[in-house]
């Protein structure tokens, strides 16, 4: 070991953890993939359906399984009824707004002012609410008979007469619900980055005559950007797996997502199809995360 370089010695120390994480992460994934290669049938520890190879995948991607699923897997003509497009729309729009709002909240919390502790509590409070309670709150808010938000928005033409039964309206409501809750998560991660910035840099900038905007542009934003990118990565992974919020607000039959199709198919004992959907979901998330990580590496090296 004395002849090992620092990098090799570090990898040696990390090997047990990497092996453990590999077993925990890869074994369920490989088991799911193996199940997806079998027909829909009851199975146990050593009892699978007939081995059919990639037929489940071809049937899902070609639309042959749409009749068995609650909503189609992919359809550009019906984007708000398609699991892939709904998931992507939800992830992109919600994460974009959460990042902007969370950044603004973090900038406020980073200032010294009276009552800052109570402002932090008010911002973080939605994050502490369980998903089921959050879903029921927004379900009741947009109920035409009892919700006080449904009527005014309908009179403005922003919602239909039954918003929670409309795929497009329900998707927008779920995005608003997610932004309301999860902006605090983004704010906390970005705030950690803001508070790690050396305050003497701002003193030097003030002496040099830099305006507040110039201080933000040349000091705050570049130094907090890595924290923002990490927060966006974590939140994007979570958003791509959305299920509980959809089910409690409008139901998976109205607003499908990739996770909705997996859970619904499994509940209907379509084990091979559900496993194929789960593996495809993991594949989509993996591709998006890989592209993002490559882009994140470019940003760290100055290519952002």
C-alpha positions as CSV (number, residue, x, y, z in Angstrom):
1,X,0.0,0.0,0.0
2,X,2.9,2.4,0.6
3,X,3.7,2.3,-3.1
4,X,0.1,3.3,-4.1
5,X,-0.6,6.8,-5.3
6,X,-3.0,9.0,-3.3
7,X,-5.7,8.5,-6.0
8,X,-5.3,4.7,-6.0
9,X,-5.3,4.6,-2.2
10,X,-8.5,6.6,-2.1
11,X,-10.2,4.2,-4.5
12,X,-9.0,1.3,-2.4
13,X,-10.6,2.8,0.7
14,X,-13.8,3.5,-1.3
15,X,-14.0,0.0,-2.7
16,X,-16.1,-1.6,0.1
17,X,-18.7,1.3,0.0
18,X,-18.8,1.1,-3.8
19,X,-19.4,-2.6,-3.7
20,X,-22.2,-2.2,-1.1
21,X,-23.9,0.6,-3.1
22,X,-23.5,-1.5,-6.3
23,X,-25.2,-4.4,-4.8
24,X,-28.0,-2.3,-3.3
25,X,-28.6,-0.3,-6.5
26,X,-27.8,-2.8,-9.2
27,X,-29.3,-6.0,-7.9
28,X,-33.0,-4.7,-7.8
29,X,-32.4,-3.1,-11.3
30,X,-31.1,-6.4,-12.8
31,X,-33.9,-8.3,-11.1
32,X,-36.5,-5.9,-12.6
33,X,-34.8,-6.3,-16.0
34,X,-35.0,-10.1,-15.8
35,X,-38.7,-10.0,-14.8
36,X,-39.3,-7.6,-17.8
37,X,-38.2,-10.3,-20.2
38,X,-41.1,-12.6,-19.1
39,X,-44.8,-12.6,-20.0
40,X,-47.4,-11.1,-17.6
41,X,-48.0,-13.9,-15.2
42,X,-48.0,-14.6,-11.5
43,X,-44.5,-15.4,-10.2
44,X,-42.7,-16.2,-7.0
45,X,-39.1,-16.8,-6.0
46,X,-38.6,-19.2,-8.9
47,X,-41.8,-18.9,-10.9
48,X,-41.8,-16.5,-13.8
49,X,-44.1,-16.3,-16.8
50,X,-42.9,-17.5,-20.2
51,X,-39.6,-16.0,-21.3
52,X,-40.4,-13.7,-24.2
53,X,-37.2,-11.6,-24.5
54,X,-37.8,-8.0,-25.5
55,X,-41.4,-8.4,-26.6
56,X,-42.7,-6.3,-23.6
57,X,-40.4,-3.4,-24.6
58,X,-41.3,-3.6,-28.3
59,X,-45.0,-3.7,-27.4
60,X,-44.8,-0.7,-25.1
61,X,-42.7,1.4,-27.4
62,X,-44.8,0.6,-30.5
63,X,-48.1,1.4,-28.6
64,X,-49.4,-2.2,-28.6
65,X,-49.8,-2.2,-24.8
66,X,-51.7,1.2,-24.7
67,X,-55.0,-0.7,-24.5
68,X,-53.8,-2.5,-21.3
69,X,-52.4,0.7,-19.7
70,X,-54.4,3.5,-18.1
71,X,-52.8,6.0,-20.5
72,X,-50.5,5.6,-23.5
73,X,-46.7,5.4,-22.9
74,X,-45.8,8.0,-25.5
75,X,-48.0,10.1,-27.8
76,X,-47.1,13.5,-29.3
77,X,-50.7,14.0,-30.5
78,X,-51.9,13.8,-26.9
79,X,-49.1,15.2,-24.7
80,X,-51.2,15.5,-21.5
81,X,-52.4,11.9,-21.8
82,X,-48.9,10.4,-22.5
83,X,-46.8,9.2,-19.6
84,X,-43.5,10.2,-21.1
85,X,-44.5,13.7,-22.1
86,X,-46.5,14.4,-18.9
87,X,-43.4,13.4,-16.9
88,X,-41.1,15.6,-18.9
89,X,-43.4,18.6,-18.8
90,X,-43.9,18.2,-15.1
91,X,-40.2,17.8,-14.4
92,X,-39.0,20.7,-16.7
93,X,-41.7,23.3,-15.7
94,X,-41.7,22.5,-11.9
95,X,-37.9,22.4,-11.6
96,X,-37.5,25.6,-13.5
97,X,-40.0,27.5,-11.3
98,X,-38.7,25.9,-8.1
99,X,-35.1,27.0,-9.0
100,X,-36.1,30.6,-9.7
101,X,-38.3,30.9,-6.6
102,X,-35.8,29.0,-4.4
103,X,-33.0,31.3,-5.6
104,X,-35.1,34.3,-4.7
105,X,-35.9,32.9,-1.3
106,X,-32.3,32.0,-0.7
107,X,-31.2,35.5,-1.5
108,X,-33.7,36.9,1.0
109,X,-32.7,34.4,3.7
110,X,-29.0,35.2,3.2
111,X,-29.6,38.9,4.3
112,X,-29.4,40.1,7.9
113,X,-32.7,41.6,9.0
114,X,-35.1,41.5,12.0
115,X,-37.4,38.5,12.0
116,X,-35.2,36.4,9.7
117,X,-35.8,33.3,11.8
118,X,-39.6,33.5,11.3
119,X,-39.2,34.1,7.6
120,X,-37.1,30.9,7.4
121,X,-39.8,29.0,9.2
122,X,-42.5,30.3,6.9
123,X,-40.5,29.4,3.8
124,X,-39.6,25.9,5.0
125,X,-43.0,25.0,6.4
126,X,-44.5,23.8,3.1
127,X,-41.6,21.4,2.8
128,X,-42.5,19.7,6.1
129,X,-46.1,18.9,5.0
130,X,-46.5,15.2,3.9
131,X,-47.3,14.6,0.3
132,X,-50.8,13.1,1.0
133,X,-51.8,16.2,3.0
134,X,-50.4,18.5,0.4
135,X,-52.3,16.6,-2.3
136,X,-55.6,16.8,-0.4
137,X,-55.1,20.5,0.2
138,X,-54.8,21.2,-3.5
139,X,-57.6,18.7,-4.3
140,X,-60.0,20.7,-2.1
141,X,-58.7,24.1,-3.3
142,X,-59.6,23.3,-6.9
143,X,-62.9,21.5,-6.3
144,X,-65.6,23.5,-8.1
145,X,-68.1,23.1,-5.2
146,X,-65.9,23.8,-2.2
147,X,-62.5,25.2,-3.5
148,X,-62.2,29.0,-3.4
149,X,-59.6,29.0,-6.2
150,X,-61.6,27.1,-8.8
151,X,-64.4,29.8,-9.3
152,X,-62.2,32.9,-9.9
153,X,-59.8,31.0,-12.2
154,X,-62.7,29.6,-14.2
155,X,-64.3,33.1,-14.6
156,X,-60.9,34.2,-16.0
157,X,-60.9,31.3,-18.5
158,X,-57.8,29.8,-16.9
159,X,-59.6,26.6,-15.8
160,X,-62.3,24.4,-17.3
161,X,-65.5,23.6,-15.4
162,X,-64.0,20.5,-14.0
163,X,-60.3,21.1,-13.7
164,X,-59.4,18.0,-11.8
165,X,-60.9,15.9,-14.5
166,X,-59.1,17.7,-17.3
167,X,-55.6,16.3,-18.0
168,X,-54.2,19.7,-19.0
169,X,-55.7,21.6,-16.1
170,X,-54.8,18.9,-13.5
171,X,-51.2,18.8,-14.7
172,X,-50.9,22.6,-14.2
173,X,-52.5,22.3,-10.7
174,X,-50.1,19.5,-9.8
175,X,-47.1,21.6,-11.0
176,X,-48.3,24.5,-8.8
177,X,-48.7,22.2,-5.9
178,X,-45.2,20.8,-6.4
179,X,-43.6,24.3,-6.8
180,X,-45.4,25.5,-3.6
181,X,-43.9,22.6,-1.6
182,X,-40.5,22.0,-3.1
183,X,-39.2,25.6,-3.6
184,X,-38.1,25.4,0.0
185,X,-35.9,22.4,-0.7
186,X,-34.2,24.4,-3.5
187,X,-33.9,27.5,-1.3
188,X,-32.1,25.5,1.5
189,X,-29.5,24.0,-0.9
190,X,-28.9,27.3,-2.6
191,X,-28.7,29.1,0.7
192,X,-25.9,26.7,1.8
193,X,-24.0,27.8,-1.3
194,X,-24.6,31.5,-0.6
195,X,-23.4,31.2,2.9
196,X,-20.1,29.6,1.9
197,X,-19.1,32.7,-0.2
198,X,-16.3,34.7,1.4
199,X,-17.9,38.0,2.6
200,X,-14.7,39.9,2.1
201,X,-15.2,39.6,-1.6
202,X,-18.2,42.0,-1.3
203,X,-16.2,44.4,0.8
204,X,-13.5,44.5,-2.0
205,X,-16.2,45.0,-4.6
206,X,-17.8,47.9,-2.7
207,X,-14.4,49.6,-2.4
208,X,-13.9,49.2,-6.1
209,X,-17.3,50.9,-6.7
210,X,-19.2,47.8,-8.0
211,X,-23.0,48.1,-7.9
212,X,-25.3,45.5,-6.4
213,X,-26.0,44.0,-9.8
214,X,-22.3,43.8,-10.6
215,X,-21.7,42.1,-7.3
216,X,-24.4,39.6,-8.0
217,X,-23.2,39.0,-11.6
218,X,-19.5,38.6,-10.9
219,X,-19.4,37.2,-7.4
220,X,-22.7,35.7,-6.2
221,X,-23.9,33.9,-9.3
222,X,-20.6,32.3,-10.4
223,X,-19.8,31.1,-6.9
224,X,-23.3,29.8,-6.1
225,X,-23.7,28.2,-9.5
226,X,-22.3,24.7,-8.5
227,X,-24.8,24.6,-5.6
228,X,-27.7,25.6,-8.0
229,X,-26.7,22.8,-10.4
230,X,-26.5,20.2,-7.7
231,X,-29.9,21.3,-6.4
232,X,-31.4,21.1,-9.9
233,X,-29.9,17.6,-10.4
234,X,-31.4,16.3,-7.2
235,X,-34.8,17.9,-7.8
236,X,-34.9,16.7,-11.4
237,X,-34.4,13.1,-10.3
238,X,-37.2,13.4,-7.8
239,X,-39.5,15.1,-10.3
240,X,-39.0,12.3,-12.9
241,X,-40.4,9.8,-10.3
242,X,-43.5,11.8,-9.4
243,X,-46.4,9.6,-8.3
244,X,-47.9,10.4,-4.8
245,X,-48.8,14.0,-5.6
246,X,-50.6,13.0,-8.8
247,X,-52.5,10.2,-7.2
248,X,-53.8,12.4,-4.3
249,X,-54.7,15.4,-6.4
250,X,-56.2,14.1,-9.6
251,X,-55.4,10.4,-9.9
252,X,-53.2,8.5,-12.4
253,X,-56.1,8.0,-14.8
254,X,-56.3,11.7,-15.3
255,X,-52.6,12.7,-15.2
256,X,-50.4,9.8,-16.1
257,X,-46.7,9.6,-15.3
258,X,-44.1,6.9,-15.8
259,X,-44.3,5.9,-12.2
260,X,-48.1,5.9,-12.4
261,X,-48.0,3.4,-15.2
262,X,-45.6,1.2,-13.3
263,X,-47.7,1.1,-10.1
264,X,-51.0,0.7,-12.0
265,X,-49.6,-2.1,-14.2
266,X,-48.1,-3.9,-11.2
267,X,-51.4,-3.6,-9.3
268,X,-53.2,-5.2,-12.3
269,X,-50.7,-8.2,-12.1
270,X,-49.1,-7.2,-15.4
271,X,-45.7,-8.0,-13.9
272,X,-43.7,-8.3,-17.1
273,X,-45.1,-5.1,-18.5
274,X,-44.7,-3.2,-15.2
275,X,-41.1,-4.3,-14.9
276,X,-40.4,-3.2,-18.5
277,X,-42.0,0.1,-17.7
278,X,-39.9,0.5,-14.5
279,X,-36.7,-0.3,-16.4
280,X,-37.6,2.2,-19.2
281,X,-38.3,4.8,-16.5
282,X,-34.9,4.2,-15.0
283,X,-33.3,4.3,-18.4
284,X,-35.0,7.7,-19.3
285,X,-33.9,9.1,-15.9
286,X,-30.4,7.7,-16.3
287,X,-30.0,9.3,-19.8
288,X,-31.2,12.7,-18.6
289,X,-29.0,12.6,-15.5
290,X,-26.0,11.5,-17.6
291,X,-26.4,14.3,-20.0
292,X,-26.9,16.7,-17.1
293,X,-23.7,15.5,-15.4
294,X,-21.7,15.9,-18.5
295,X,-23.0,19.4,-18.9
296,X,-22.4,20.0,-15.2
297,X,-18.7,19.0,-15.7
298,X,-18.5,21.5,-18.5
299,X,-19.9,24.2,-16.2
300,X,-17.3,23.3,-13.5
301,X,-14.5,23.6,-16.1
302,X,-15.8,27.0,-17.3
303,X,-17.7,25.8,-20.3
304,X,-21.2,26.6,-19.0
